[in-house]
């Protein structure tokens, strides 16, 4: 299955999403936020799996370019993340691009994300975006703009590696408290001994914080589908 490019704008910044279309009528439209590396083979594969399961799916573009290294990615992320308002504007530009595809019609919308993308999906939920469901896979949980009471309308599922050094338990507890204060409908799955990036089978050399975990990958993906089956019944 080929991913088709879709150009869209955030202000004057030209971005390119990657769209995967199902064979038949879509069940819903899913926005996929990639890792800090922007689209990777692992994220592209997950997006194709969504299309095979009957969803219209699009990978968002964080930077308008693909980093050549992790250092490049960190620099690009530092350009867009410090101001939560402008960061959310970029995320909402991707959601608008997906929602205005001809096939989207009146489809329900959801967002998922991996690592930095998991945080991005949660940021859209915090902003009150018109999403039915949001799923974060090994995503960062902190935010510069905590959600206010009643702001979050999406069902939220967070799939987290309990041994993720990028998301310590203090950040987890703060997230729980934020979700409770916001009166959100949230589920939190924590996998013992699992590190950051557990859905990516590609080896990450020299980064002890990241490790693939096949069981957590399968369980988290199944949990997402169970939520979608309930929400998009």
C-alpha angles and dihedrals in degrees: 000000000000124000111226121216118239119190119213138160139241100191103303095339112107113216133183123217125193117229128204116192127201122233094243139021109326119247092208141331117261125196112208120204112201130214125276085277090065114230112003130177090258093054092043090053092051090050091052089050089055090054091048087054090055104267131126102231136184130187111221122226115231102185112013087244139061117245116236092209142012089257089056090050093051090051093049092047090050088059095058109026108059095075106056093196095056090039091055090047089060091049092049090051088061092048090051091050091054094043093052096053109118090240092054093070106146095340119145114250133227135171132211131178146182125225105321085009091058089057089046091055090049090049090058090051091049089051091057096247114176095259127141095202140009126195126190121196113198087332129164110257104200124099141184091219113044115204118261124227111293093003096115115074099166125093105245130213120180118191108194137178107228091211093053105130091196091063109041121192091258088063090047093053091046089053092050090050091048092051092048092049089049090050089233126168100238142163124195122199115191121190116208117237093003120134135207120297094025094159095059115088092191114106115247107208119213097007111106091180092070128067136151117240115191095197095050089045092054095042095048093047090049090049090053091052091048090053092047091048089055097043097041098038 
